Amino acid sequence: MMIHLASAINFLKLDNQEDGTVAGEGLSAVETFAYFFAAPTALFLLIAVITYALTGDRKKSKNSASAITSIE
């Protein structure tokens, strides 16, 4: 009975792959964390910092006021 159960489990493990493909080795916990959490978070923060740097408020000089941008 156990032999039949083990062969059925082995068959089901290989059944969900396409024809001619062989599964590679799995990712470690560190690789999974790096690929699916650390890298996307770092990219998000990098894009956010670049966007803020290019569109953030700049210091305004007191002498550069014009009639278009300020009312006195």
All heavy atoms as TSV, in Angstrom:
chain	resi	resn	atom	element	x	y	z
A	1	MET	N	N	0.821	-1.205	0.000
A	1	MET	CA	C	0.000	0.000	0.000
A	1	MET	C	C	0.861	1.263	0.000
A	1	MET	O	O	0.579	2.202	-0.720
A	1	MET	CB	C	-0.929	-0.044	1.213
A	1	MET	CG	C	-1.648	1.234	1.475
A	1	MET	SD	S	-3.275	1.142	0.797
A	1	MET	CE	C	-3.927	2.668	1.299
A	2	MET	N	N	1.898	1.290	0.835
A	2	MET	CA	C	2.777	2.460	0.920
A	2	MET	C	C	3.528	2.684	-0.390
A	2	MET	O	O	3.785	3.811	-0.776
A	2	MET	CB	C	3.766	2.309	2.084
A	2	MET	CG	C	3.113	2.386	3.456
A	2	MET	SD	S	2.268	3.951	3.704
A	2	MET	CE	C	3.625	5.014	3.991
A	3	ILE	N	N	3.878	1.594	-1.059
A	3	ILE	CA	C	4.597	1.726	-2.331
A	3	ILE	C	C	3.687	2.367	-3.370
A	3	ILE	O	O	4.113	3.238	-4.131
A	3	ILE	CB	C	5.100	0.348	-2.804
A	3	ILE	CG1	C	6.151	-0.181	-1.824
A	3	ILE	CG2	C	5.666	0.430	-4.203
A	3	ILE	CD1	C	6.575	-1.597	-2.083
A	4	HIS	N	N	2.423	1.984	-3.394
A	4	HIS	CA	C	1.479	2.570	-4.340
A	4	HIS	C	C	1.255	4.050	-4.030
A	4	HIS	O	O	1.161	4.873	-4.939
A	4	HIS	CB	C	0.147	1.821	-4.302
A	4	HIS	CG	C	0.250	0.402	-4.742
A	4	HIS	ND1	N	0.585	0.066	-6.026
A	4	HIS	CD2	C	0.066	-0.760	-4.080
A	4	HIS	CE1	C	0.611	-1.252	-6.138
A	4	HIS	NE2	N	0.297	-1.777	-4.959
A	5	LEU	N	N	1.173	4.370	-2.755
A	5	LEU	CA	C	0.982	5.765	-2.345
A	5	LEU	C	C	2.199	6.614	-2.716
A	5	LEU	O	O	2.057	7.722	-3.235
A	5	LEU	CB	C	0.718	5.840	-0.831
A	5	LEU	CG	C	0.360	7.198	-0.278
A	5	LEU	CD1	C	-0.933	7.706	-0.904
A	5	LEU	CD2	C	0.222	7.127	1.229
A	6	ALA	N	N	3.387	6.087	-2.496
A	6	ALA	CA	C	4.614	6.815	-2.825
A	6	ALA	C	C	4.732	7.017	-4.337
A	6	ALA	O	O	5.131	8.090	-4.798
A	6	ALA	CB	C	5.824	6.068	-2.288
A	7	SER	N	N	4.387	6.008	-5.125
A	7	SER	CA	C	4.469	6.161	-6.579
A	7	SER	C	C	3.410	7.138	-7.085
A	7	SER	O	O	3.644	7.879	-8.044
A	7	SER	CB	C	4.334	4.811	-7.275
A	7	SER	OG	O	3.052	4.262	-7.041
A	8	ALA	N	N	2.242	7.175	-6.451
A	8	ALA	CA	C	1.205	8.134	-6.839
A	8	ALA	C	C	1.644	9.555	-6.525
A	8	ALA	O	O	1.432	10.483	-7.321
A	8	ALA	CB	C	-0.104	7.810	-6.125
A	9	ILE	N	N	2.269	9.762	-5.373
A	9	ILE	CA	C	2.761	11.104	-5.016
A	9	ILE	C	C	3.848	11.530	-5.989
A	9	ILE	O	O	3.883	12.666	-6.447
A	9	ILE	CB	C	3.258	11.110	-3.557
A	9	ILE	CG1	C	2.072	10.974	-2.608
A	9	ILE	CG2	C	4.042	12.374	-3.262
A	9	ILE	CD1	C	2.452	10.805	-1.158
A	10	ASN	N	N	4.748	10.624	-6.325
A	10	ASN	CA	C	5.815	10.932	-7.277
A	10	ASN	C	C	5.233	11.268	-8.647
A	10	ASN	O	O	5.698	12.180	-9.326
A	10	ASN	CB	C	6.787	9.759	-7.366
A	10	ASN	CG	C	8.072	10.138	-8.068
A	10	ASN	OD1	O	8.398	11.316	-8.158
A	10	ASN	ND2	N	8.784	9.145	-8.552
A	11	PHE	N	N	4.203	10.562	-9.077
A	11	PHE	CA	C	3.559	10.823	-10.366
A	11	PHE	C	C	2.885	12.194	-10.359
A	11	PHE	O	O	2.980	12.948	-11.320
A	11	PHE	CB	C	2.540	9.736	-10.682
A	11	PHE	CG	C	1.746	10.020	-11.922
A	11	PHE	CD1	C	2.325	9.882	-13.167
A	11	PHE	CD2	C	0.428	10.450	-11.849
A	11	PHE	CE1	C	1.603	10.155	-14.325
A	11	PHE	CE2	C	-0.299	10.727	-12.990
A	11	PHE	CZ	C	0.298	10.574	-14.235
A	12	LEU	N	N	2.207	12.548	-9.283
A	12	LEU	CA	C	1.516	13.836	-9.209
A	12	LEU	C	C	2.497	15.000	-9.197
A	12	LEU	O	O	2.209	16.073	-9.693
A	12	LEU	CB	C	0.620	13.887	-7.967
A	12	LEU	CG	C	-0.599	12.972	-8.010
A	12	LEU	CD1	C	-1.330	13.013	-6.674
A	12	LEU	CD2	C	-1.524	13.366	-9.133
A	13	LYS	N	N	3.671	14.778	-8.602
A	13	LYS	CA	C	4.685	15.826	-8.551
A	13	LYS	C	C	5.170	16.182	-9.958
A	13	LYS	O	O	5.450	17.327	-10.263
A	13	LYS	CB	C	5.854	15.346	-7.698
A	13	LYS	CG	C	6.401	16.393	-6.811
A	13	LYS	CD	C	7.531	15.989	-5.886
A	13	LYS	CE	C	7.959	14.583	-5.846
A	13	LYS	NZ	N	9.098	14.347	-4.952
A	14	LEU	N	N	5.288	15.215	-10.824
A	14	LEU	CA	C	5.799	15.441	-12.169
A	14	LEU	C	C	4.693	15.736	-13.174
A	14	LEU	O	O	4.961	16.099	-14.305
A	14	LEU	CB	C	6.593	14.217	-12.637
A	14	LEU	CG	C	7.830	13.864	-11.811
A	14	LEU	CD1	C	8.441	12.577	-12.315
A	14	LEU	CD2	C	8.839	14.985	-11.863
A	15	ASP	N	N	3.436	15.554	-12.792
A	15	ASP	CA	C	2.323	15.668	-13.719
A	15	ASP	C	C	2.023	17.107	-14.121
A	15	ASP	O	O	1.497	17.349	-15.198
A	15	ASP	CB	C	1.079	15.031	-13.095
A	15	ASP	CG	C	-0.050	14.918	-14.098
A	15	ASP	OD1	O	0.250	14.604	-15.267
A	15	ASP	OD2	O	-1.204	15.146	-13.710
A	16	ASN	N	N	2.339	18.093	-13.303
A	16	ASN	CA	C	1.947	19.468	-13.593
A	16	ASN	C	C	2.964	20.229	-14.443
A	16	ASN	O	O	2.860	21.425	-14.589
A	16	ASN	CB	C	1.675	20.230	-12.291
A	16	ASN	CG	C	2.916	20.356	-11.429
A	16	ASN	OD1	O	3.951	19.818	-11.771
A	16	ASN	ND2	N	2.787	21.054	-10.328
A	17	GLN	N	N	3.943	19.557	-14.998
A	17	GLN	CA	C	4.942	20.212	-15.834
A	17	GLN	C	C	4.627	19.998	-17.308
A	17	GLN	O	O	3.969	19.037	-17.684
A	17	GLN	CB	C	6.326	19.657	-15.527
A	17	GLN	CG	C	6.769	19.951	-14.111
A	17	GLN	CD	C	8.138	19.365	-13.831
A	17	GLN	OE1	O	8.782	18.849	-14.738
A	17	GLN	NE2	N	8.570	19.445	-12.610
A	18	GLU	N	N	5.129	20.921	-18.129
A	18	GLU	CA	C	4.939	20.775	-19.568
A	18	GLU	C	C	5.788	19.625	-20.086
A	18	GLU	O	O	6.739	19.198	-19.444
A	18	GLU	CB	C	5.344	22.078	-20.256
A	18	GLU	CG	C	4.470	23.252	-19.892
A	18	GLU	CD	C	4.921	24.529	-20.575
A	18	GLU	OE1	O	5.775	24.466	-21.479
A	18	GLU	OE2	O	4.415	25.577	-20.205
A	19	ASP	N	N	5.468	19.178	-21.272
A	19	ASP	CA	C	6.214	18.065	-21.864
A	19	ASP	C	C	7.672	18.457	-22.090
A	19	ASP	O	O	7.975	19.517	-22.634
A	19	ASP	CB	C	5.591	17.667	-23.200
A	19	ASP	CG	C	4.211	17.074	-23.029
A	19	ASP	OD1	O	3.925	16.593	-21.922
A	19	ASP	OD2	O	3.434	17.099	-23.996
A	20	GLY	N	N	8.561	17.599	-21.657
A	20	GLY	CA	C	9.981	17.810	-21.903
A	20	GLY	C	C	10.675	18.727	-20.926
A	20	GLY	O	O	11.854	18.989	-21.073
A	21	THR	N	N	9.977	19.251	-19.930
A	21	THR	CA	C	10.623	20.144	-18.972
A	21	THR	C	C	10.994	19.393	-17.704
A	21	THR	O	O	10.351	18.414	-17.328
A	21	THR	CB	C	9.711	21.317	-18.589
A	21	THR	OG1	O	8.537	20.807	-17.968
A	21	THR	CG2	C	9.339	22.141	-19.801
A	22	VAL	N	N	12.040	19.873	-17.086
A	22	VAL	CA	C	12.477	19.309	-15.816
A	22	VAL	C	C	12.624	20.472	-14.847
A	22	VAL	O	O	13.259	21.479	-15.171
A	22	VAL	CB	C	13.820	18.569	-15.969
A	22	VAL	CG1	C	14.294	18.028	-14.632
A	22	VAL	CG2	C	13.693	17.450	-16.982
A	23	ALA	N	N	12.038	20.338	-13.677
A	23	ALA	CA	C	12.098	21.414	-12.695
A	23	ALA	C	C	13.525	21.594	-12.191
A	23	ALA	O	O	14.248	20.624	-11.971
A	23	ALA	CB	C	11.175	21.109	-11.530
A	24	GLY	N	N	13.911	22.837	-12.014
A	24	GLY	CA	C	15.219	23.136	-11.450
A	24	GLY	C	C	15.161	23.096	-9.943
A	24	GLY	O	O	14.132	22.785	-9.338
A	25	GLU	N	N	16.272	23.435	-9.318
A	25	GLU	CA	C	16.263	23.423	-7.858
A	25	GLU	C	C	15.555	24.672	-7.347
A	25	GLU	O	O	15.531	25.704	-8.015
A	25	GLU	CB	C	17.679	23.312	-7.311
A	25	GLU	CG	C	18.495	24.584	-7.320
A	25	GLU	CD	C	19.876	24.371	-6.722
A	25	GLU	OE1	O	20.566	23.456	-7.177
A	25	GLU	OE2	O	20.242	25.139	-5.822
A	26	GLY	N	N	14.956	24.570	-6.193
A	26	GLY	CA	C	14.174	25.666	-5.629
A	26	GLY	C	C	15.052	26.788	-5.092
A	26	GLY	O	O	16.271	26.655	-4.977
A	27	LEU	N	N	14.407	27.898	-4.769
A	27	LEU	CA	C	15.119	29.036	-4.197
A	27	LEU	C	C	15.270	28.857	-2.697
A	27	LEU	O	O	14.408	28.300	-2.030
A	27	LEU	CB	C	14.325	30.331	-4.450
A	27	LEU	CG	C	14.108	30.751	-5.893
A	27	LEU	CD1	C	13.218	31.972	-5.944
A	27	LEU	CD2	C	15.426	31.029	-6.565
A	28	SER	N	N	16.370	29.386	-2.169
A	28	SER	CA	C	16.541	29.370	-0.718
A	28	SER	C	C	15.692	30.495	-0.124
A	28	SER	O	O	15.167	31.347	-0.835
A	28	SER	CB	C	18.011	29.558	-0.354
A	28	SER	OG	O	18.417	30.877	-0.660
A	29	ALA	N	N	15.589	30.509	1.190
A	29	ALA	CA	C	14.801	31.546	1.861
A	29	ALA	C	C	15.409	32.924	1.633
A	29	ALA	O	O	14.698	33.912	1.435
A	29	ALA	CB	C	14.710	31.246	3.355
A	30	VAL	N	N	16.730	33.018	1.622
A	30	VAL	CA	C	17.408	34.301	1.405
A	30	VAL	C	C	17.176	34.788	-0.019
A	30	VAL	O	O	16.904	35.971	-0.248
A	30	VAL	CB	C	18.916	34.174	1.707
A	30	VAL	CG1	C	19.667	35.440	1.343
A	30	VAL	CG2	C	19.136	33.811	3.172
A	31	GLU	N	N	17.264	33.886	-0.984
A	31	GLU	CA	C	17.016	34.265	-2.375
A	31	GLU	C	C	15.572	34.702	-2.579
A	31	GLU	O	O	15.310	35.688	-3.277
A	31	GLU	CB	C	17.321	33.097	-3.313
A	31	GLU	CG	C	18.786	32.773	-3.433
A	31	GLU	CD	C	19.029	31.506	-4.223
A	31	GLU	OE1	O	18.180	30.593	-4.158
A	31	GLU	OE2	O	20.068	31.435	-4.907
A	32	THR	N	N	14.637	33.998	-1.970
A	32	THR	CA	C	13.225	34.367	-2.067
A	32	THR	C	C	12.992	35.747	-1.480
A	32	THR	O	O	12.311	36.584	-2.073
A	32	THR	CB	C	12.346	33.333	-1.343
A	32	THR	OG1	O	12.594	32.047	-1.920
A	32	THR	CG2	C	10.883	33.668	-1.473
A	33	PHE	N	N	13.555	36.013	-0.317
A	33	PHE	CA	C	13.432	37.323	0.321
A	33	PHE	C	C	14.041	38.413	-0.561
A	33	PHE	O	O	13.435	39.469	-0.761
A	33	PHE	CB	C	14.115	37.317	1.693
A	33	PHE	CG	C	14.109	38.650	2.374
A	33	PHE	CD1	C	12.973	39.091	3.023
A	33	PHE	CD2	C	15.231	39.467	2.363
A	33	PHE	CE1	C	12.949	40.323	3.656
A	33	PHE	CE2	C	15.219	40.696	2.983
A	33	PHE	CZ	C	14.073	41.127	3.629
A	34	ALA	N	N	15.216	38.144	-1.110
A	34	ALA	CA	C	15.895	39.150	-1.935
A	34	ALA	C	C	15.126	39.432	-3.225
A	34	ALA	O	O	14.954	40.590	-3.609
A	34	ALA	CB	C	17.313	38.685	-2.260
A	35	TYR	N	N	14.649	38.396	-3.893
A	35	TYR	CA	C	13.975	38.566	-5.179
A	35	TYR	C	C	12.576	39.149	-5.064
A	35	TYR	O	O	12.166	39.946	-5.901
A	35	TYR	CB	C	13.878	37.237	-5.927
A	35	TYR	CG	C	15.200	36.649	-6.358
A	35	TYR	CD1	C	15.335	35.282	-6.544
A	35	TYR	CD2	C	16.317	37.442	-6.565
A	35	TYR	CE1	C	16.540	34.732	-6.940
A	35	TYR	CE2	C	17.515	36.909	-6.953
A	35	TYR	CZ	C	17.630	35.553	-7.137
A	35	TYR	OH	O	18.815	35.012	-7.516
A	36	PHE	N	N	11.836	38.754	-4.046
A	36	PHE	CA	C	10.425	39.116	-3.980
A	36	PHE	C	C	10.094	40.177	-2.944
A	36	PHE	O	O	8.958	40.646	-2.889
A	36	PHE	CB	C	9.569	37.870	-3.728
A	36	PHE	CG	C	9.651	36.885	-4.856
A	36	PHE	CD1	C	10.372	35.720	-4.722
A	36	PHE	CD2	C	9.030	37.143	-6.063
A	36	PHE	CE1	C	10.463	34.817	-5.758
A	36	PHE	CE2	C	9.110	36.258	-7.101
A	36	PHE	CZ	C	9.828	35.085	-6.955
A	37	PHE	N	N	11.051	40.594	-2.096
A	37	PHE	CA	C	10.794	41.649	-1.129
A	37	PHE	C	C	11.851	42.750	-1.201
A	37	PHE	O	O	11.524	43.916	-1.412
A	37	PHE	CB	C	10.719	41.096	0.297
A	37	PHE	CG	C	10.428	42.166	1.315
A	37	PHE	CD1	C	9.152	42.677	1.438
A	37	PHE	CD2	C	11.429	42.685	2.106
A	37	PHE	CE1	C	8.880	43.691	2.348
A	37	PHE	CE2	C	11.175	43.695	3.011
A	37	PHE	CZ	C	9.903	44.196	3.139
A	38	ALA	N	N	13.104	42.414	-1.034
A	38	ALA	CA	C	14.166	43.424	-0.954
A	38	ALA	C	C	14.347	44.179	-2.277
A	38	ALA	O	O	14.396	45.406	-2.285
A	38	ALA	CB	C	15.478	42.780	-0.519
A	39	ALA	N	N	14.429	43.472	-3.375
A	39	ALA	CA	C	14.650	44.131	-4.666
A	39	ALA	C	C	13.471	45.026	-5.070
A	39	ALA	O	O	13.694	46.186	-5.446
A	39	ALA	CB	C	14.942	43.094	-5.746
A	40	PRO	N	N	12.209	44.569	-4.983
A	40	PRO	CA	C	11.111	45.476	-5.328
A	40	PRO	C	C	11.008	46.681	-4.388
A	40	PRO	O	O	10.717	47.789	-4.832
A	40	PRO	CB	C	9.853	44.603	-5.214
A	40	PRO	CG	C	10.333	43.225	-5.395
A	40	PRO	CD	C	11.707	43.192	-4.806
A	41	THR	N	N	11.279	46.475	-3.099
A	41	THR	CA	C	11.240	47.593	-2.154
A	41	THR	C	C	12.332	48.602	-2.468
A	41	THR	O	O	12.089	49.814	-2.459
A	41	THR	CB	C	11.388	47.069	-0.709
A	41	THR	OG1	O	10.349	46.129	-0.449
A	41	THR	CG2	C	11.300	48.190	0.289
A	42	ALA	N	N	13.524	48.119	-2.762
A	42	ALA	CA	C	14.625	49.019	-3.104
A	42	ALA	C	C	14.327	49.790	-4.391
A	42	ALA	O	O	14.598	50.992	-4.480
A	42	ALA	CB	C	15.922	48.226	-3.244
A	43	LEU	N	N	13.770	49.119	-5.388
A	43	LEU	CA	C	13.423	49.811	-6.638
A	43	LEU	C	C	12.344	50.863	-6.408
A	43	LEU	O	O	12.423	51.966	-6.959
A	43	LEU	CB	C	12.939	48.800	-7.682
A	43	LEU	CG	C	14.023	47.981	-8.354
A	43	LEU	CD1	C	13.398	46.908	-9.234
A	43	LEU	CD2	C	14.926	48.872	-9.174
A	44	PHE	N	N	11.350	50.542	-5.586
A	44	PHE	CA	C	10.303	51.510	-5.276
A	44	PHE	C	C	10.891	52.737	-4.593
A	44	PHE	O	O	10.577	53.883	-4.951
A	44	PHE	CB	C	9.236	50.874	-4.386
A	44	PHE	CG	C	8.196	51.853	-3.920
A	44	PHE	CD1	C	7.166	52.223	-4.757
A	44	PHE	CD2	C	8.266	52.423	-2.657
A	44	PHE	CE1	C	6.210	53.139	-4.336
A	44	PHE	CE2	C	7.323	53.335	-2.229
A	44	PHE	CZ	C	6.284	53.697	-3.073
A	45	LEU	N	N	11.739	52.522	-3.594
A	45	LEU	CA	C	12.346	53.652	-2.875
A	45	LEU	C	C	13.250	54.473	-3.793
A	45	LEU	O	O	13.252	55.714	-3.719
A	45	LEU	CB	C	13.121	53.146	-1.666
A	45	LEU	CG	C	12.261	52.579	-0.538
A	45	LEU	CD1	C	13.142	51.985	0.550
A	45	LEU	CD2	C	11.340	53.643	0.026
A	46	LEU	N	N	14.002	53.822	-4.654
A	46	LEU	CA	C	14.867	54.541	-5.595
A	46	LEU	C	C	14.041	55.410	-6.537
A	46	LEU	O	O	14.353	56.590	-6.749
A	46	LEU	CB	C	15.712	53.546	-6.394
A	46	LEU	CG	C	16.618	54.145	-7.464
A	46	LEU	CD1	C	17.717	54.974	-6.817
A	46	LEU	CD2	C	17.203	53.056	-8.322
A	47	ILE	N	N	12.976	54.875	-7.083
A	47	ILE	CA	C	12.122	55.643	-7.988
A	47	ILE	C	C	11.447	56.792	-7.242
A	47	ILE	O	O	11.329	57.898	-7.768
A	47	ILE	CB	C	11.090	54.721	-8.664
A	47	ILE	CG1	C	11.796	53.766	-9.621
A	47	ILE	CG2	C	10.022	55.516	-9.404
A	47	ILE	CD1	C	10.929	52.642	-10.133
A	48	ALA	N	N	11.019	56.551	-5.996
A	48	ALA	CA	C	10.379	57.599	-5.204
A	48	ALA	C	C	11.356	58.733	-4.906
A	48	ALA	O	O	10.997	59.915	-5.004
A	48	ALA	CB	C	9.838	57.020	-3.903
A	49	VAL	N	N	12.593	58.412	-4.564
A	49	VAL	CA	C	13.597	59.447	-4.264
A	49	VAL	C	C	13.935	60.243	-5.523
A	49	VAL	O	O	14.028	61.478	-5.478
A	49	VAL	CB	C	14.860	58.810	-3.651
A	49	VAL	CG1	C	16.018	59.776	-3.629
A	49	VAL	CG2	C	14.556	58.309	-2.247
A	50	ILE	N	N	14.103	59.567	-6.632
A	50	ILE	CA	C	14.405	60.274	-7.890
A	50	ILE	C	C	13.243	61.182	-8.274
A	50	ILE	O	O	13.444	62.336	-8.675
A	50	ILE	CB	C	14.726	59.269	-9.020
A	50	ILE	CG1	C	16.061	58.591	-8.751
A	50	ILE	CG2	C	14.731	59.952	-10.379
A	50	ILE	CD1	C	16.379	57.454	-9.690
A	51	THR	N	N	12.020	60.697	-8.152
A	51	THR	CA	C	10.844	61.503	-8.481
A	51	THR	C	C	10.739	62.717	-7.572
A	51	THR	O	O	10.468	63.825	-8.027
A	51	THR	CB	C	9.572	60.649	-8.382
A	51	THR	OG1	O	9.710	59.525	-9.242
A	51	THR	CG2	C	8.344	61.439	-8.775
A	52	TYR	N	N	10.954	62.520	-6.270
A	52	TYR	CA	C	10.888	63.639	-5.333
A	52	TYR	C	C	11.985	64.657	-5.619
A	52	TYR	O	O	11.744	65.858	-5.568
A	52	TYR	CB	C	11.004	63.143	-3.891
A	52	TYR	CG	C	10.955	64.272	-2.900
A	52	TYR	CD1	C	9.757	64.899	-2.609
A	52	TYR	CD2	C	12.106	64.725	-2.283
A	52	TYR	CE1	C	9.697	65.955	-1.715
A	52	TYR	CE2	C	12.071	65.778	-1.392
A	52	TYR	CZ	C	10.862	66.387	-1.109
A	52	TYR	OH	O	10.822	67.437	-0.234
A	53	ALA	N	N	13.171	64.169	-5.944
A	53	ALA	CA	C	14.288	65.083	-6.223
A	53	ALA	C	C	14.011	65.928	-7.465
A	53	ALA	O	O	14.406	67.092	-7.527
A	53	ALA	CB	C	15.577	64.291	-6.394
A	54	LEU	N	N	13.349	65.361	-8.446
A	54	LEU	CA	C	13.099	66.095	-9.679
A	54	LEU	C	C	11.866	66.990	-9.599
A	54	LEU	O	O	11.763	67.958	-10.359
A	54	LEU	CB	C	12.950	65.114	-10.844
A	54	LEU	CG	C	14.209	64.326	-11.199
A	54	LEU	CD1	C	13.901	63.317	-12.290
A	54	LEU	CD2	C	15.326	65.245	-11.624
A	55	THR	N	N	10.920	66.689	-8.705
A	55	THR	CA	C	9.684	67.465	-8.665
A	55	THR	C	C	9.426	68.134	-7.323
A	55	THR	O	O	8.407	68.802	-7.171
A	55	THR	CB	C	8.474	66.566	-8.983
A	55	THR	OG1	O	8.389	65.547	-7.992
A	55	THR	CG2	C	8.594	65.960	-10.362
A	56	GLY	N	N	10.304	67.953	-6.339
A	56	GLY	CA	C	10.093	68.522	-5.011
A	56	GLY	C	C	10.175	70.041	-5.018
A	56	GLY	O	O	10.653	70.675	-5.962
A	57	ASP	N	N	9.697	70.645	-3.918
A	57	ASP	CA	C	9.751	72.100	-3.796
A	57	ASP	C	C	11.201	72.565	-3.696
A	57	ASP	O	O	12.017	71.970	-3.010
A	57	ASP	CB	C	8.989	72.554	-2.552
A	57	ASP	CG	C	7.495	72.359	-2.696
A	57	ASP	OD1	O	7.030	72.310	-3.851
A	57	ASP	OD2	O	6.820	72.262	-1.658
A	58	ARG	N	N	11.477	73.654	-4.343
A	58	ARG	CA	C	12.810	74.255	-4.299
A	58	ARG	C	C	12.751	75.495	-3.413
A	58	ARG	O	O	11.699	76.087	-3.212
A	58	ARG	CB	C	13.246	74.662	-5.703
A	58	ARG	CG	C	13.128	73.564	-6.744
A	58	ARG	CD	C	14.475	73.042	-7.111
A	58	ARG	NE	N	14.632	72.099	-8.174
A	58	ARG	CZ	C	13.901	71.089	-8.510
A	58	ARG	NH1	N	12.783	70.875	-7.936
A	58	ARG	NH2	N	14.235	70.258	-9.462
A	59	LYS	N	N	13.907	75.891	-2.901
A	59	LYS	CA	C	13.949	77.132	-2.131
A	59	LYS	C	C	13.706	78.289	-3.090
A	59	LYS	O	O	14.294	78.371	-4.167
A	59	LYS	CB	C	15.317	77.312	-1.473
A	59	LYS	CG	C	15.542	76.413	-0.304
A	59	LYS	CD	C	16.856	76.768	0.359
A	59	LYS	CE	C	17.061	75.953	1.605
A	59	LYS	NZ	N	18.318	76.275	2.261
A	60	LYS	N	N	12.842	79.190	-2.664
A	60	LYS	CA	C	12.520	80.322	-3.526
A	60	LYS	C	C	13.316	81.527	-3.043
A	60	LYS	O	O	13.339	81.835	-1.860
A	60	LYS	CB	C	11.025	80.629	-3.464
A	60	LYS	CG	C	10.176	79.489	-3.989
A	60	LYS	CD	C	8.712	79.795	-3.871
A	60	LYS	CE	C	7.917	78.610	-4.387
A	60	LYS	NZ	N	6.492	78.791	-4.244
A	61	SER	N	N	13.965	82.196	-3.967
A	61	SER	CA	C	14.704	83.397	-3.579
A	61	SER	C	C	13.731	84.573	-3.484
A	61	SER	O	O	12.719	84.637	-4.179
A	61	SER	CB	C	15.810	83.689	-4.597
A	61	SER	OG	O	15.240	83.957	-5.858
A	62	LYS	N	N	14.021	85.492	-2.601
A	62	LYS	CA	C	13.111	86.609	-2.351
A	62	LYS	C	C	13.100	87.614	-3.500
A	62	LYS	O	O	12.124	88.314	-3.704
A	62	LYS	CB	C	13.512	87.310	-1.053
A	62	LYS	CG	C	13.352	86.417	0.146
A	62	LYS	CD	C	13.793	87.114	1.399
A	62	LYS	CE	C	13.676	86.157	2.579
A	62	LYS	NZ	N	14.140	86.734	3.808
A	63	ASN	N	N	14.166	87.678	-4.266
A	63	ASN	CA	C	14.266	88.666	-5.343
A	63	ASN	C	C	13.666	88.190	-6.664
A	63	ASN	O	O	13.542	88.978	-7.591
A	63	ASN	CB	C	15.732	89.039	-5.573
A	63	ASN	CG	C	16.336	89.699	-4.347
A	63	ASN	OD1	O	15.613	90.288	-3.545
A	63	ASN	ND2	N	17.644	89.580	-4.203
A	64	SER	N	N	13.282	86.954	-6.748
A	64	SER	CA	C	12.824	86.437	-8.034
A	64	SER	C	C	11.302	86.490	-8.180
A	64	SER	O	O	10.754	85.865	-9.070
A	64	SER	CB	C	13.307	85.016	-8.228
A	64	SER	OG	O	12.660	84.166	-7.291
A	65	ALA	N	N	10.611	87.202	-7.325
A	65	ALA	CA	C	9.161	87.282	-7.424
A	65	ALA	C	C	8.785	88.131	-8.637
A	65	ALA	O	O	9.385	89.149	-8.930
A	65	ALA	CB	C	8.582	87.897	-6.158
A	66	SER	N	N	7.761	87.694	-9.335
A	66	SER	CA	C	7.270	88.463	-10.484
A	66	SER	C	C	5.776	88.658	-10.327
A	66	SER	O	O	5.138	88.092	-9.469
A	66	SER	CB	C	7.583	87.712	-11.795
A	66	SER	OG	O	6.773	86.570	-11.887
A	67	ALA	N	N	5.215	89.481	-11.183
A	67	ALA	CA	C	3.786	89.754	-11.124
A	67	ALA	C	C	2.974	88.528	-11.493
A	67	ALA	O	O	1.814	88.426	-11.129
A	67	ALA	CB	C	3.456	90.909	-12.063
A	68	ILE	N	N	3.549	87.608	-12.185
A	68	ILE	CA	C	2.825	86.406	-12.585
A	68	ILE	C	C	2.736	85.399	-11.438
A	68	ILE	O	O	1.721	84.754	-11.259
A	68	ILE	CB	C	3.507	85.767	-13.815
A	68	ILE	CG1	C	3.439	86.703	-14.996
A	68	ILE	CG2	C	2.880	84.411	-14.155
A	68	ILE	CD1	C	4.200	86.256	-16.206
A	69	THR	N	N	3.812	85.267	-10.660
A	69	THR	CA	C	3.858	84.236	-9.634
A	69	THR	C	C	3.461	84.711	-8.238
A	69	THR	O	O	3.251	83.890	-7.364
A	69	THR	CB	C	5.257	83.618	-9.558
A	69	THR	OG1	O	6.192	84.637	-9.248
A	69	THR	CG2	C	5.618	82.931	-10.867
A	70	SER	N	N	3.398	86.007	-8.006
A	70	SER	CA	C	3.014	86.475	-6.651
A	70	SER	C	C	2.248	87.790	-6.752
A	70	SER	O	O	2.402	88.554	-7.684
A	70	SER	CB	C	4.264	86.670	-5.802
A	70	SER	OG	O	5.060	87.710	-6.324
A	71	ILE	N	N	1.400	88.014	-5.749
A	71	ILE	CA	C	0.631	89.244	-5.657
A	71	ILE	C	C	1.083	89.995	-4.407
A	71	ILE	O	O	1.148	89.426	-3.330
A	71	ILE	CB	C	-0.884	88.945	-5.576
A	71	ILE	CG1	C	-1.331	88.180	-6.811
A	71	ILE	CG2	C	-1.677	90.240	-5.399
A	71	ILE	CD1	C	-2.754	87.723	-6.745
A	72	GLU	N	N	1.371	91.272	-4.579
A	72	GLU	CA	C	1.823	92.067	-3.426
A	72	GLU	C	C	0.730	92.950	-2.927
A	72	GLU	O	O	-0.106	93.423	-3.587
A	72	GLU	CB	C	3.037	92.892	-3.821
A	72	GLU	CG	C	4.211	92.006	-4.138
A	72	GLU	CD	C	5.440	92.820	-4.508
A	72	GLU	OE1	O	5.431	94.062	-4.384
A	72	GLU	OE2	O	6.406	92.210	-4.926
